[in-house]
Each structure stands twice: as C-alpha cells, then as structure tokens.
C-alpha cells in the first residue's frame, strides 16, 4: 500500500505560545462557553439599553443579500443569525444526539429510560404552567418557550461544583438535555413552522433519503454530505418547516462509524520490524510511522471528526453571537405591568418551578416503578438540585420565543424578560442548593 506522509503542525514562536496559553486554558475550561454566553448576554442588555441602543437595532436590521444554487436571499442580519447560523448549532445538536444514541450514554433502553422520563416531565409541566397563565390569550402560542434546557449553561454551572456532585449526575444532566433538545426540535418542527409547501417538503424528503442511502452504502467522505446539506437547508427553508431542522436531519445522517480495516495497521507494524539501521531504512521508518499516524486519524468516524471541528465554533462563536443578537431586551420600553404579565410569569415560573417539578417528579416515578435506578452515588437532594439547573432554558427558549412571536416585538421582549428571570433563578438557586443544602450519597 502507498505510504502517505502526514503534515506536522507548525510550532508557534515561544513568545506567542506563552501569550496564547491563558486563552487556551480558558477555552479548555468546561464552564468557558457558559461564561462567554453570559458575557454576550450582558453586552446585549447593556448595549440595547444604552444611548447607543439605536445602533444595536440598526445593526440587527441591516440587510444582507446572498445568492447561489439558483436561490437569492435578502434578509436582515438577525434572520441570518437565527435561520442560517443557528442551523450549524442544530447540525451539531443532531450529531451529538446520534452519537449518544448509537455509541454513548443512551445506546440502550435501560440507560436511556431515566433521562427520557425526566426530559418528558421537564417539558410537560413547564408547558402546563405557562398555559395556566396564558390560555385563551394571544400569548398562548408561546407555550413552547419554557420547555427547553440550555446544555451549555447547565453543564457550565454544574462544572463550578467540581468534586461536590457525583459524575453520574453530570451524565444524567447531559443525557436529559439530549432528549430535551430532541423534544424541542419536534416542538419547533410541528408547531412553529409556516404554511407547508408540499413540493419543497417532498424535495427535502428526497434529499434526506439520499443522505440515508449514502450512509448505508458506506460513503465516508464529508463533502458529499455537506453539499447535500446545503441543498437540504434550501428545500426546508421553502417547505414551511423551520430551516434549522435541516441541520438536525443532516447531523443524524452523518456516519458515526468507520470502516477502516484493522489489518492495515498490522501490515504497517510488520514493516517496522524489518527496518535496518541504514539511511534509506531510517527514511522508510519515518514514512511508515507517518502512515500509521494517518491510519489512526482516519479511524476516527466522520461524525466524531465533525463534532470535534464544529464544537468550538458553535460554543465560542455561534451561540454567543446568537445571544448578542437576541438577548438585548429594551427594559425602558416595558412597563411594570409587562414585568408581571401572564407571559412573563408563565415563562419564568415554567422554567424555575415547572422544570424542577417535572424533572424530579418524572425521575422519582421512573425509579419507584423500577424502570431505572437512580444515578449512582447521588442523593435525592442532589437530583433535585440538578433538576433546578434544568430550568436554565436560555438559548433554545430565546429561539422558540422568536418563532412564537415573530411579528410582535412587545410579546417577544416580554418573553425574553421571563426567560432571563427564570434562567437566572434556576442557575443561582440551583447552585446554592447543591453547594450548601444537598447532601451527598444516601437518601
């Protein structure tokens, strides 16, 4: 077999490497993405309510035109962020859901049943609380706003309690958030689309079948999937279903396994044993070692390679940009009545009370019915604390609010107040409870 040399990364100059080291350490911190998201939210709030608030609104309303693949789009910046850039976020969500279901913590019914139950309870109870405040009003359409958990914020908050919470609860919260994201995606697809265009929907279905066929027939190169993904996004955009759903579908179609033959590396290792000490043999040794490195790199599945490549961009660029564009609530435009309106209370209490009640109640029911054991080495008080953190519904809640009230700025701004209040309460109270009240282990 031909030997292929791998390219070695260029070493950075030592002064530059030292200067970048603090940033690298920050980015490797599990709570870094949550911190950056919090900073972006603060900047948006300050900017929108400062004397430069008009520039914030003008920037988001700036029209950007793009054409290609026979399609021309002319959208304001905030739509490019919410409908196009966020498709990459949903693409990553789709891949992470597939990885957990195929290879991860959710690859068996027994592993999946407890977080699935918890996620279902954590969606139903908040929606019911919201409807209790808003049923029969024009804001009833926003019932989906408090159903989602923000995995970046929730896990970032949990990371602040290193050593005080068993690892099983971090796994439980991650798995819960996976099912929560899946449920939110279903809610968006079924309830927050527009009028259905049958032809475009049929085209999207055909492209999806082609993606599935590519996977089944062993296509492992990424560019065909990404090219088809662009076409899928265009089809879904015109179908009436929200365009970001294309990202989820594409993510679920990316191959999660590799088909490299393990015998290949055995051949290369055998060659190393035949190398002599002369110059030509030394060169052959280096080429063989490079080929082994290339083989090991290729054994990583396409899905894993894409997740590793995309995750930093989503965590440290796309989500903060989304927060910057959507969290800028104009507090001056809201009256005291708006701050205690049924919409604000429905969202805030749905997130803060509904999430903890739904997650804890469904978890308790699943354990009592012996469907699944409680997370190992975790007490019920710790499970309750993690259920509180499940009420941090920032990113997906803001996204659903924009879909629920696209033409009513006041309702959208009011919903954002409820999201910020409910998420902040869930984070602060959940962290304090886990730090000072929850007892480790036992019952």
DOLUMNU-882063 format. One record per residue (C-alpha): x, y, z; residue in one letter. Coordinates in steps of 0.001 Angstrom, whole numbers, plus 500000, padded with zeros to 6 digits. Example, Ala and Ser with C-alpha at 12.3 -4.5 7.8 and 13.67 -1.06 7.14 Angstrom:
# DOLUMNU-882063
512300495500507800A/513670498940507140S/
END
This chain:
# DOLUMNU-882063
500000500000500000X/501352503524499257X/502699505442502214X/501264508899502820X/503159511393504946X/501087513399507397X/501666517119507728X/503069518116511078X/501620521300512622X/503956524274512673X/505249525188516136X/504316528680517322X/507069531085518342X/507630530793522095X/506509534381522974X/503275533901521021X/502696530465522567X/503121531960526064X/500749534827525222X/498088532418523956X/498381529972526862X/495828531754529146X/493287531801526316X/493880528105525607X/493366527271529276X/490155529298529325X/488790527565526218X/489580524145527721X/487584525006530847X/484213523201530894X/482432526366532037X/484129528630529451X/481301528502526908X/478768529346529615X/480884532265530812X/481208533609527268X/477461533202526769X/476846535160529972X/479200537927528805X/477449538144525429X/474087538382527187X/475338541185529431X/476762543098526472X/473454542779524600X/471441544045527583X/473751546995528219X/474038547897524531X/470274547724523895X/469503549958526893X/472330552462526480X/472344555678524476X/473802553542521664X/470705551345521606X/469694552612518164X/472965551315516699X/472201547866518199X/468818547760516481X/470140549178513200X/472885546568513094X/470425543701513501X/468127545195510848X/470966545639508324X/470001543790505136X/472462541263503708X/471908539704500273X/473329536337499193X/472692534340496024X/473731530867494893X/472344527468493843X/469649529362491964X/468369530959495183X/468649534600496199X/468102535658499809X/467929539174501155X/467482539093504918X/468183541359507891X/471197540301509942X/469139538880512815X/467420536454510419X/470773535306509036X/471819534572512606X/468599532858513672X/467813530903510493X/471209530264508875X/473925530469511521X/471794528585514041X/471380525774511504X/475013524933512336X/474087524816516021X/471255522397515237X/473618520429512984X/475886519892515991X/472863519037518170X/471777516412515635X/475240514828515570X/475511514785519361X/472072513199519668X/473096510493517192X/476408509868518948X/474706509425522317X/472020507144520874X/474452504991518880X/477672504991520885X/477171506937524102X/475175507013527311X/471838506418525560X/472724503338523492X/470485501011525494X/466909501247526712X/467930500893530356X/470442503741530094X/468054505979528185X/464805505482530056X/465595507621533143X/466769510787531304X/463992510283528737X/461371510220531510X/462990513216533193X/463085515198529950X/459418514429529209X/458358515584532670X/460604518619532317X/458788519599529130X/455173518855530040X/454994520597533440X/456532523927532263X/454195523985529250X/451194523389531522X/452284526140533934X/452701528536531012X/449242527687529646X/447719528105533126X/448733531777532915X/448176532365529185X/445466530004527915X/442942531791525699X/445163534841525144X/447268535964522199X/450396534861524058X/449228531225524361X/451284530412521257X/454434530753523352X/453803527576525377X/456958526016523918X/459282528702525320X/459898527180528789X/460229523534527665X/463947523545526772X/467170523285528820X/470330525130527782X/473011522439527928X/475954524882527757X/474739526962530702X/473510523983532746X/476705521936532421X/478809525066532842X/477033525759536131X/477472522150537246X/481196522357536430X/481520525040539119X/480751522346541710X/483637520014540872X/484006517279543467X/480716518111545193X/478422516350542721X/478925512734541536X/479889512219537879X/476699510216537355X/474655513414537747X/476666515221535066X/475994512264532745X/472313512312533751X/472020516056533049X/473778515670529684X/471509512801528639X/468453514692529862X/469482517709527784X/469910515485524708X/466309514257524991X/465221517789525879X/466821519103522672X/465168516320520689X/461787517225522168X/462323520933521469X/463213520107517862X/459953518173517484X/458036521099519001X/459671523557516580X/459045521317513568X/455376520622514385X/454161523857515960X/456382526744514883X/456588526365511130X/454644528259508479X/452249527108505785X/453567523863504282X/454862523872500706X/454285520268499593X/456749520372496676X/459606521749498782X/458806519310501588X/458873516439499089X/462251517661497801X/463582517791501372X/462352514230501918X/464088513058498754X/467383514672499787X/467074513061503227X/466585509630501653X/469664510222499507X/471672511129502635X/470497507926504339X/471429505895501245X/474901507468501188X/475353506409504800X/474115502849504169X/476356502402501123X/479441503407503056X/480156506942501813X/482617508268504381X/483882511452502742X/482324514520504338X/481996516873501374X/479073514987499709X/477103515187502968X/477861518886503420X/476944519679499803X/473652517811500155X/473132519590503470X/473150522986501741X/470511521746499289X/468501520288502179X/468595523622504034X/467290525440500934X/464489522877500495X/463445523007504155X/463638526816504096X/460990526817501349X/458900523994502822X/457325525909505708X/459183523845508339X/461779525958510121X/465060525901508191X/467205524936511193X/465538521497511209X/467678520763508145X/470721520952510408X/469287518300512730X/468415515961509850X/471878516342508328X/473504515707511711X/471561512476512144X/472731511306508695X/476478511778509249X/478203508348509561X/479032507504513172X/481302504539512448X/484457503997510407X/485172501103508061X/488970501051508113X/490378497512508135X/492402496867511324X/494674494586509276X/496090497682507548X/497893498834510654X/499183495295511264X/500875495406507860X/502493498739508705X/503672497491512102X/505194494414510455X/507158496715508149X/508676498482511152X/510194495192512329X/512032494751509016X/513753498147509094X/517584498161509256X/519824500932510565X/520963502393507216X/519830505824505941X/517268504528503440X/515748502308506107X/515529505246508524X/513628507235505901X/511361504233505365X/510774504049509140X/509667507698509238X/507334507192506282X/505841504102507916X/505301505932511204X/503646508806509338X/501399506302507552X/500420504771510914X/499553508243512242X/497426508850509146X/495696505499509630X/494904506293513257X/493499509692512214X/491292508020509595X/489913505541512106X/488001508392513747X/484445508304512410X/483244511226510218X/480721512212512895X/483411512422515579X/485684514466513310X/482911516934512534X/481812517251516158X/485386517968517256X/485845520519514473X/482481522259514875X/482084522264518648X/484491525165519393X/482893527319516667X/479381526668517982X/480307527114521657X/482564530141521323X/481228531939518228X/477735530934517067X/475943530726520443X/477487533960521828X/476606535762518566X/473046534408518865X/472846535661522464X/474216539050521431X/471520539323518731X/468587538062520804X/469146538922524468X/469016542695524063X/465777543382525941X/464781547059525893X/463810547397529540X/462875551065529116X/460100550072526727X/458498547727529246X/456052548878531895X/455841547382535416X/452697545622534226X/454716543879531490X/457205542607534076X/454439540768535970X/452293539924532956X/450928536392532439X/453511535923529659X/456468536867531872X/455202534813534817X/454325531841532611X/457827531697531162X/459725532479534388X/457727530119536612X/457589527482533881X/461382527429533808X/462055527825537515X/459224525800539087X/457996523708536165X/461367522314535195X/462380521251538698X/458961519767539457X/458727517940536131X/462282516565536122X/462284515492539779X/458759514055539638X/459382512044536468X/462739510793537794X/461171509702541090X/458349507931539223X/460757506049536939X/462834504887539924X/459800503856542007X/458392501884539061X/461799500144538849X/462215501232535254X/465708502507536001X/467945503031539047X/468710506433540480X/472045507932539290X/474781506140541223X/476138507753544420X/473597510581544104X/471104511527546801X/467602512696546041X/468530516181547228X/471336516258544644X/468945515073541936X/466639517914542974X/469476520437542668X/470305519210539173X/466593519429538301X/466769523121539253X/469687523626536861X/467473522086534169X/465448525315534363X/468246527233532631X/466499527497529281X/468371530311527651X/469415529568524045X/466583527328522873X/463989529368524799X/465090532595523099X/464979530781519767X/461423529494520307X/460298532930521546X/461472534457518258X/459470531806516366X/456376532170518556X/456138535967518276X/457902536938515018X/455664539922514304X/455040541214517833X/458069542935519302X/456421543623522667X/455457539983523269X/458912538856522191X/460639541334524533X/458318540358527388X/459074536673526804X/462802537457526935X/462337539036530377X/460687535837531582X/463493533721530079X/466186535799531767X/464377535776535127X/463576532045535063X/467033531032533864X/468827533275536378X/466701531975539280X/467279528374538219X/471048528859537973X/471504530823541207X/469146528813543412X/470290525501541903X/473970526244542535X/473348527481546091X/471182524450546855X/473781521979545544X/476592523841547332X/475056524373550770X/471924522217551163X/472113518990549122X/473610516037550987X/475978513672549160X/475063509992548733X/472444508138550731X/468824509126550578X/
END
